[in-house]
Amino acid sequence: MAGRMRVYVGGLPDDADKRELEAEFSKFGRLQDVWVARKPPGFAFIEFENDMDARDAVRELDGRELCGNRVRVEIARGGRRGGGGGGAP
């Protein structure tokens, strides 16, 4: 069974819009959470309900323009927020 997976989005403008990110990333599958950094700004984490959807989003959106900037999109390193993960850090 597929599990949740977080995606890191870097290179966003300081005023990146959460709704715009939700609209773009939800094209790949159901989202569990969207968190946009404000201090410091410039990045976000998108959590997908399904790891395959997350991988599809990375493959399609890495290097593309989002919120007016060319962004880096990759599978987030480290554990999942809220616990429940496993494996070595």
C-alpha positions in Angstrom: 0.0 0.0 0.0 1.3 3.5 -0.9 1.9 6.0 1.9 2.1 9.7 2.3 5.1 11.6 1.0 6.3 15.1 1.3 7.7 17.2 -1.5 10.1 20.1 -1.1 9.6 23.1 -3.3 12.5 25.6 -3.4 13.1 28.9 -5.2 9.7 30.3 -4.6 9.2 34.1 -4.5 8.8 35.7 -1.1 5.0 36.2 -1.7 4.3 32.7 -2.9 0.6 31.9 -2.8 -0.5 28.8 -1.0 -3.7 28.5 -3.2 -1.6 28.6 -6.4 0.6 25.8 -5.1 -2.5 23.8 -4.0 -4.0 24.2 -7.4 -0.8 23.2 -9.3 0.1 20.2 -7.1 -3.4 18.8 -6.7 -3.4 18.0 -10.4 -1.2 15.0 -9.5 -3.3 13.6 -6.6 -4.9 14.3 -3.2 -3.0 16.6 -0.9 -2.8 16.2 2.8 -1.1 19.5 3.6 0.5 22.5 2.0 2.9 24.6 4.1 4.6 27.8 2.8 7.5 29.2 4.7 7.4 32.9 5.6 10.4 33.4 7.8 12.6 32.8 5.9 10.4 32.8 2.7 11.2 31.0 -0.5 10.2 27.4 0.0 7.2 25.1 0.8 6.4 21.5 1.6 3.5 19.7 -0.1 2.3 16.5 1.5 0.6 14.0 -0.8 -1.6 11.2 0.4 0.0 8.8 -2.1 3.8 8.5 -2.7 3.4 7.8 -6.4 1.5 11.0 -6.9 4.3 12.9 -5.1 6.9 11.2 -7.4 4.8 12.2 -10.5 4.7 15.8 -9.3 8.5 15.9 -8.8 9.1 14.5 -12.3 6.7 16.9 -14.0 7.3 20.1 -12.0 11.1 20.2 -11.2 12.6 23.1 -13.1 9.3 24.5 -14.2 7.9 28.0 -13.4 5.6 28.3 -10.5 4.4 31.5 -8.8 6.5 33.4 -11.3 9.8 31.7 -10.5 11.7 28.6 -11.8 11.5 26.2 -8.9 13.3 23.1 -7.6 10.9 20.3 -6.7 12.2 17.1 -5.0 11.2 14.5 -2.5 11.7 15.9 1.0 14.5 14.6 3.1 14.0 13.5 6.7 11.0 12.2 8.5 7.4 13.1 8.1 5.9 15.9 10.2 3.6 14.5 12.9 5.6 11.2 13.3 4.7 7.8 12.1 7.7 7.5 10.0 10.4 4.8 10.1 13.8 4.0 9.0 17.1 5.8 9.6 17.3 9.6 9.7 
